[in-house]
Amino acid sequence: MEDFHVSINETGRIVIPAPIRKKLNLRKGDDLIVKLSEQNIINIQTSKQYLDKLQNLIKSKDKNLTLSEDLINMRKEEQL
């Protein structure tokens, strides 16, 4: 995907470019989860994407891992 130049307005808001909103099917009023990694990378997910990820952890096929180990592994993946 291409890079987009965005700016921050006086209230601290940025606009997500239309091609990205369309690809992610984002609509006005959607609830988003915003995280900042230790490497200062901003990650944005819809609440549904976040919930789906957590539900998949619970349904994990590797039953040798505990839920806490699954969560730790998920956080490590997010930081990559």
Distance bins in CASP14 RR format, pairs under 12 A and 6 or more apart:
PFRMAT RR
TARGET T0000
AUTHOR 0000-0000-0000
RMODE 2
METHOD distances of the structure
MODEL  1
1 17 0 0 0 0 0 1 0 0 0 0 0
1 19 1 0 0 1 0 0 0 0 0 0 0
1 20 1 0 0 1 0 0 0 0 0 0 0
1 22 0 0 0 0 0 1 0 0 0 0 0
1 23 1 0 0 1 0 0 0 0 0 0 0
1 24 0 0 0 0 0 1 0 0 0 0 0
2 17 0 0 0 0 1 0 0 0 0 0 0
2 19 1 0 0 1 0 0 0 0 0 0 0
2 20 0 0 0 0 1 0 0 0 0 0 0
2 23 0 0 0 0 0 1 0 0 0 0 0
3 17 0 0 0 0 1 0 0 0 0 0 0
3 19 0 0 0 0 0 1 0 0 0 0 0
3 20 0 0 0 0 0 1 0 0 0 0 0
4 14 0 0 0 0 0 1 0 0 0 0 0
4 15 0 0 0 0 1 0 0 0 0 0 0
4 16 0 0 0 0 1 0 0 0 0 0 0
4 17 1 0 1 0 0 0 0 0 0 0 0
4 18 0 0 0 0 1 0 0 0 0 0 0
4 19 1 0 0 1 0 0 0 0 0 0 0
4 20 1 0 0 1 0 0 0 0 0 0 0
4 21 0 0 0 0 0 1 0 0 0 0 0
4 23 0 0 0 0 0 1 0 0 0 0 0
5 14 0 0 0 0 0 1 0 0 0 0 0
5 15 0 0 0 0 0 1 0 0 0 0 0
5 17 0 0 0 0 1 0 0 0 0 0 0
6 12 0 0 0 0 0 1 0 0 0 0 0
6 13 0 0 0 0 1 0 0 0 0 0 0
6 14 1 0 1 0 0 0 0 0 0 0 0
6 15 1 0 0 1 0 0 0 0 0 0 0
6 16 1 0 0 1 0 0 0 0 0 0 0
6 17 1 0 0 1 0 0 0 0 0 0 0
6 18 0 0 0 0 0 1 0 0 0 0 0
6 20 0 0 0 0 1 0 0 0 0 0 0
6 42 0 0 0 0 0 1 0 0 0 0 0
7 13 0 0 0 0 1 0 0 0 0 0 0
7 14 1 0 0 1 0 0 0 0 0 0 0
7 15 0 0 0 0 1 0 0 0 0 0 0
7 17 0 0 0 0 0 1 0 0 0 0 0
8 14 1 0 1 0 0 0 0 0 0 0 0
8 15 0 0 0 0 1 0 0 0 0 0 0
9 15 0 0 0 0 1 0 0 0 0 0 0
14 20 0 0 0 0 0 1 0 0 0 0 0
14 32 0 0 0 0 0 1 0 0 0 0 0
14 34 0 0 0 0 0 1 0 0 0 0 0
14 42 0 0 0 0 1 0 0 0 0 0 0
14 44 0 0 0 0 0 1 0 0 0 0 0
15 21 0 0 0 0 1 0 0 0 0 0 0
15 26 0 0 0 0 0 1 0 0 0 0 0
15 28 0 0 0 0 0 1 0 0 0 0 0
16 22 0 0 0 0 0 1 0 0 0 0 0
16 23 0 0 0 0 0 1 0 0 0 0 0
16 24 0 0 0 0 1 0 0 0 0 0 0
16 26 1 0 0 1 0 0 0 0 0 0 0
16 27 0 0 0 0 0 1 0 0 0 0 0
16 28 0 0 0 0 0 1 0 0 0 0 0
16 30 0 0 0 0 0 1 0 0 0 0 0
16 32 0 0 0 0 1 0 0 0 0 0 0
16 34 0 0 0 0 0 1 0 0 0 0 0
16 42 0 0 0 0 0 1 0 0 0 0 0
16 44 1 0 0 1 0 0 0 0 0 0 0
16 46 0 0 0 0 0 1 0 0 0 0 0
17 23 0 0 0 0 1 0 0 0 0 0 0
17 24 0 0 0 0 0 1 0 0 0 0 0
17 26 0 0 0 0 0 1 0 0 0 0 0
18 24 0 0 0 0 0 1 0 0 0 0 0
18 26 0 0 0 0 1 0 0 0 0 0 0
19 26 0 0 0 0 0 1 0 0 0 0 0
20 26 1 0 0 1 0 0 0 0 0 0 0
20 44 0 0 0 0 1 0 0 0 0 0 0
21 27 1 0 0 1 0 0 0 0 0 0 0
21 28 0 0 0 0 1 0 0 0 0 0 0
21 29 0 0 0 0 0 1 0 0 0 0 0
21 30 0 0 0 0 1 0 0 0 0 0 0
21 32 0 0 0 0 0 1 0 0 0 0 0
21 44 0 0 0 0 0 1 0 0 0 0 0
21 46 0 0 0 0 0 1 0 0 0 0 0
24 30 0 0 0 0 1 0 0 0 0 0 0
24 32 0 0 0 0 1 0 0 0 0 0 0
24 44 0 0 0 0 1 0 0 0 0 0 0
24 45 0 0 0 0 1 0 0 0 0 0 0
24 46 1 0 0 1 0 0 0 0 0 0 0
24 48 0 0 0 0 0 1 0 0 0 0 0
24 49 0 0 0 0 1 0 0 0 0 0 0
25 46 0 0 0 0 1 0 0 0 0 0 0
25 48 0 0 0 0 1 0 0 0 0 0 0
25 49 0 0 0 0 0 1 0 0 0 0 0
26 32 1 0 0 1 0 0 0 0 0 0 0
26 44 0 0 0 0 1 0 0 0 0 0 0
26 45 0 0 0 0 0 1 0 0 0 0 0
26 46 1 0 0 1 0 0 0 0 0 0 0
26 47 0 0 0 0 0 1 0 0 0 0 0
26 48 0 0 0 0 0 1 0 0 0 0 0
26 49 0 0 0 0 0 1 0 0 0 0 0
27 46 0 0 0 0 1 0 0 0 0 0 0
27 48 0 0 0 0 0 1 0 0 0 0 0
29 46 0 0 0 0 0 1 0 0 0 0 0
29 47 0 0 0 0 0 1 0 0 0 0 0
30 44 0 0 0 0 0 1 0 0 0 0 0
30 45 0 0 0 0 0 1 0 0 0 0 0
30 46 1 0 0 1 0 0 0 0 0 0 0
30 47 1 0 0 1 0 0 0 0 0 0 0
30 48 0 0 0 0 1 0 0 0 0 0 0
30 49 0 0 0 0 0 1 0 0 0 0 0
31 44 0 0 0 0 0 1 0 0 0 0 0
31 45 0 0 0 0 0 1 0 0 0 0 0
31 46 1 0 0 1 0 0 0 0 0 0 0
31 47 1 0 1 0 0 0 0 0 0 0 0
31 48 0 0 0 0 1 0 0 0 0 0 0
31 49 0 0 0 0 0 1 0 0 0 0 0
31 50 0 0 0 0 1 0 0 0 0 0 0
31 51 0 0 0 0 0 1 0 0 0 0 0
32 42 0 0 0 0 0 1 0 0 0 0 0
32 43 0 0 0 0 0 1 0 0 0 0 0
32 44 1 0 1 0 0 0 0 0 0 0 0
32 45 1 0 0 1 0 0 0 0 0 0 0
32 46 1 0 1 0 0 0 0 0 0 0 0
32 47 1 0 0 1 0 0 0 0 0 0 0
32 48 0 0 0 0 0 1 0 0 0 0 0
32 49 0 0 0 0 1 0 0 0 0 0 0
32 50 0 0 0 0 1 0 0 0 0 0 0
33 42 0 0 0 0 0 1 0 0 0 0 0
33 43 0 0 0 0 1 0 0 0 0 0 0
33 44 1 0 0 1 0 0 0 0 0 0 0
33 45 1 0 1 0 0 0 0 0 0 0 0
33 46 1 0 0 1 0 0 0 0 0 0 0
33 47 1 0 0 1 0 0 0 0 0 0 0
33 48 0 0 0 0 1 0 0 0 0 0 0
33 49 1 0 0 1 0 0 0 0 0 0 0
33 50 1 0 1 0 0 0 0 0 0 0 0
33 51 0 0 0 0 1 0 0 0 0 0 0
33 52 0 0 0 0 0 1 0 0 0 0 0
33 53 0 0 0 0 0 1 0 0 0 0 0
33 54 0 0 0 0 0 1 0 0 0 0 0
33 78 0 0 0 0 0 1 0 0 0 0 0
34 41 0 0 0 0 0 1 0 0 0 0 0
34 42 1 0 0 1 0 0 0 0 0 0 0
34 43 1 0 0 1 0 0 0 0 0 0 0
34 44 1 0 1 0 0 0 0 0 0 0 0
34 45 0 0 0 0 1 0 0 0 0 0 0
34 46 0 0 0 0 0 1 0 0 0 0 0
34 47 0 0 0 0 0 1 0 0 0 0 0
34 50 0 0 0 0 0 1 0 0 0 0 0
35 41 0 0 0 0 1 0 0 0 0 0 0
35 42 1 0 0 1 0 0 0 0 0 0 0
35 43 1 0 1 0 0 0 0 0 0 0 0
35 44 0 0 0 0 1 0 0 0 0 0 0
35 45 1 0 0 1 0 0 0 0 0 0 0
35 49 0 0 0 0 0 1 0 0 0 0 0
35 50 0 0 0 0 1 0 0 0 0 0 0
35 53 0 0 0 0 0 1 0 0 0 0 0
35 74 0 0 0 0 0 1 0 0 0 0 0
35 75 0 0 0 0 1 0 0 0 0 0 0
35 78 1 0 0 1 0 0 0 0 0 0 0
35 79 0 0 0 0 1 0 0 0 0 0 0
36 42 1 0 1 0 0 0 0 0 0 0 0
36 43 1 0 0 1 0 0 0 0 0 0 0
36 44 0 0 0 0 0 1 0 0 0 0 0
36 78 0 0 0 0 0 1 0 0 0 0 0
36 79 0 0 0 0 0 1 0 0 0 0 0
37 43 1 0 0 1 0 0 0 0 0 0 0
37 44 0 0 0 0 0 1 0 0 0 0 0
37 75 0 0 0 0 1 0 0 0 0 0 0
37 76 0 0 0 0 0 1 0 0 0 0 0
37 77 0 0 0 0 0 1 0 0 0 0 0
37 78 1 0 0 1 0 0 0 0 0 0 0
37 79 1 0 1 0 0 0 0 0 0 0 0
37 80 0 0 0 0 1 0 0 0 0 0 0
38 75 0 0 0 0 0 1 0 0 0 0 0
38 76 0 0 0 0 0 1 0 0 0 0 0
38 78 0 0 0 0 0 1 0 0 0 0 0
38 79 1 0 0 1 0 0 0 0 0 0 0
38 80 0 0 0 0 0 1 0 0 0 0 0
39 78 0 0 0 0 0 1 0 0 0 0 0
39 79 1 0 0 1 0 0 0 0 0 0 0
39 80 0 0 0 0 1 0 0 0 0 0 0
40 79 0 0 0 0 0 1 0 0 0 0 0
41 78 0 0 0 0 1 0 0 0 0 0 0
41 79 1 0 0 1 0 0 0 0 0 0 0
41 80 0 0 0 0 1 0 0 0 0 0 0
42 78 0 0 0 0 0 1 0 0 0 0 0
43 49 0 0 0 0 0 1 0 0 0 0 0
43 50 0 0 0 0 0 1 0 0 0 0 0
43 53 0 0 0 0 0 1 0 0 0 0 0
43 74 0 0 0 0 0 1 0 0 0 0 0
43 75 0 0 0 0 0 1 0 0 0 0 0
43 77 0 0 0 0 0 1 0 0 0 0 0
43 78 1 0 0 1 0 0 0 0 0 0 0
43 79 0 0 0 0 1 0 0 0 0 0 0
43 80 0 0 0 0 0 1 0 0 0 0 0
44 50 0 0 0 0 0 1 0 0 0 0 0
44 78 0 0 0 0 0 1 0 0 0 0 0
45 51 0 0 0 0 1 0 0 0 0 0 0
45 52 0 0 0 0 1 0 0 0 0 0 0
45 53 1 0 0 1 0 0 0 0 0 0 0
45 54 0 0 0 0 0 1 0 0 0 0 0
45 74 0 0 0 0 0 1 0 0 0 0 0
45 78 0 0 0 0 1 0 0 0 0 0 0
46 52 0 0 0 0 1 0 0 0 0 0 0
46 53 0 0 0 0 0 1 0 0 0 0 0
47 53 0 0 0 0 0 1 0 0 0 0 0
47 54 0 0 0 0 0 1 0 0 0 0 0
48 54 0 0 0 0 0 1 0 0 0 0 0
48 55 0 0 0 0 0 1 0 0 0 0 0
49 55 0 0 0 0 0 1 0 0 0 0 0
49 56 0 0 0 0 0 1 0 0 0 0 0
49 78 0 0 0 0 0 1 0 0 0 0 0
50 56 0 0 0 0 0 1 0 0 0 0 0
50 57 0 0 0 0 0 1 0 0 0 0 0
50 74 0 0 0 0 0 1 0 0 0 0 0
50 78 0 0 0 0 0 1 0 0 0 0 0
51 57 0 0 0 0 0 1 0 0 0 0 0
51 58 0 0 0 0 0 1 0 0 0 0 0
52 58 0 0 0 0 0 1 0 0 0 0 0
52 59 0 0 0 0 0 1 0 0 0 0 0
52 74 0 0 0 0 0 1 0 0 0 0 0
53 59 0 0 0 0 0 1 0 0 0 0 0
53 60 0 0 0 0 0 1 0 0 0 0 0
53 70 0 0 0 0 0 1 0 0 0 0 0
53 71 0 0 0 0 0 1 0 0 0 0 0
53 73 0 0 0 0 0 1 0 0 0 0 0
53 74 1 0 0 1 0 0 0 0 0 0 0
53 75 0 0 0 0 0 1 0 0 0 0 0
53 77 0 0 0 0 1 0 0 0 0 0 0
53 78 0 0 0 0 1 0 0 0 0 0 0
54 60 0 0 0 0 0 1 0 0 0 0 0
54 67 0 0 0 0 1 0 0 0 0 0 0
54 70 0 0 0 0 1 0 0 0 0 0 0
54 71 0 0 0 0 1 0 0 0 0 0 0
54 74 0 0 0 0 1 0 0 0 0 0 0
54 75 0 0 0 0 0 1 0 0 0 0 0
55 67 0 0 0 0 0 1 0 0 0 0 0
55 70 0 0 0 0 0 1 0 0 0 0 0
55 74 0 0 0 0 0 1 0 0 0 0 0
56 62 0 0 0 0 0 1 0 0 0 0 0
56 67 0 0 0 0 0 1 0 0 0 0 0
56 70 0 0 0 0 1 0 0 0 0 0 0
56 71 0 0 0 0 0 1 0 0 0 0 0
56 73 0 0 0 0 0 1 0 0 0 0 0
56 74 0 0 0 0 1 0 0 0 0 0 0
56 77 0 0 0 0 0 1 0 0 0 0 0
57 65 0 0 0 0 1 0 0 0 0 0 0
57 66 0 0 0 0 0 1 0 0 0 0 0
57 67 1 0 0 1 0 0 0 0 0 0 0
57 68 0 0 0 0 0 1 0 0 0 0 0
57 69 0 0 0 0 1 0 0 0 0 0 0
57 70 1 0 1 0 0 0 0 0 0 0 0
57 71 1 0 0 1 0 0 0 0 0 0 0
57 72 0 0 0 0 0 1 0 0 0 0 0
57 73 0 0 0 0 1 0 0 0 0 0 0
57 74 1 0 0 1 0 0 0 0 0 0 0
57 75 0 0 0 0 0 1 0 0 0 0 0
57 77 0 0 0 0 0 1 0 0 0 0 0
58 65 0 0 0 0 0 1 0 0 0 0 0
58 66 0 0 0 0 0 1 0 0 0 0 0
58 67 1 0 0 1 0 0 0 0 0 0 0
58 68 0 0 0 0 0 1 0 0 0 0 0
58 70 0 0 0 0 1 0 0 0 0 0 0
58 71 0 0 0 0 0 1 0 0 0 0 0
58 74 0 0 0 0 0 1 0 0 0 0 0
59 67 0 0 0 0 0 1 0 0 0 0 0
59 70 0 0 0 0 0 1 0 0 0 0 0
60 66 0 0 0 0 1 0 0 0 0 0 0
60 67 0 0 0 0 1 0 0 0 0 0 0
60 68 0 0 0 0 0 1 0 0 0 0 0
60 69 0 0 0 0 1 0 0 0 0 0 0
60 70 1 0 1 0 0 0 0 0 0 0 0
60 71 0 0 0 0 0 1 0 0 0 0 0
60 73 0 0 0 0 1 0 0 0 0 0 0
60 74 0 0 0 0 0 1 0 0 0 0 0
61 70 0 0 0 0 0 1 0 0 0 0 0
62 69 0 0 0 0 1 0 0 0 0 0 0
62 70 0 0 0 0 1 0 0 0 0 0 0
62 73 0 0 0 0 1 0 0 0 0 0 0
63 69 0 0 0 0 0 1 0 0 0 0 0
63 70 0 0 0 0 0 1 0 0 0 0 0
64 70 0 0 0 0 0 1 0 0 0 0 0
65 71 0 0 0 0 1 0 0 0 0 0 0
65 72 0 0 0 0 1 0 0 0 0 0 0
65 73 1 0 0 1 0 0 0 0 0 0 0
65 74 0 0 0 0 0 1 0 0 0 0 0
66 72 0 0 0 0 1 0 0 0 0 0 0
66 73 0 0 0 0 0 1 0 0 0 0 0
67 73 0 0 0 0 0 1 0 0 0 0 0
67 74 0 0 0 0 0 1 0 0 0 0 0
68 74 0 0 0 0 0 1 0 0 0 0 0
68 75 0 0 0 0 0 1 0 0 0 0 0
69 75 0 0 0 0 0 1 0 0 0 0 0
69 76 0 0 0 0 0 1 0 0 0 0 0
70 76 0 0 0 0 0 1 0 0 0 0 0
70 77 0 0 0 0 0 1 0 0 0 0 0
71 77 0 0 0 0 0 1 0 0 0 0 0
71 78 0 0 0 0 0 1 0 0 0 0 0
72 78 0 0 0 0 0 1 0 0 0 0 0
72 79 0 0 0 0 0 1 0 0 0 0 0
73 79 0 0 0 0 0 1 0 0 0 0 0
73 80 0 0 0 0 0 1 0 0 0 0 0
74 80 0 0 0 0 0 1 0 0 0 0 0
END
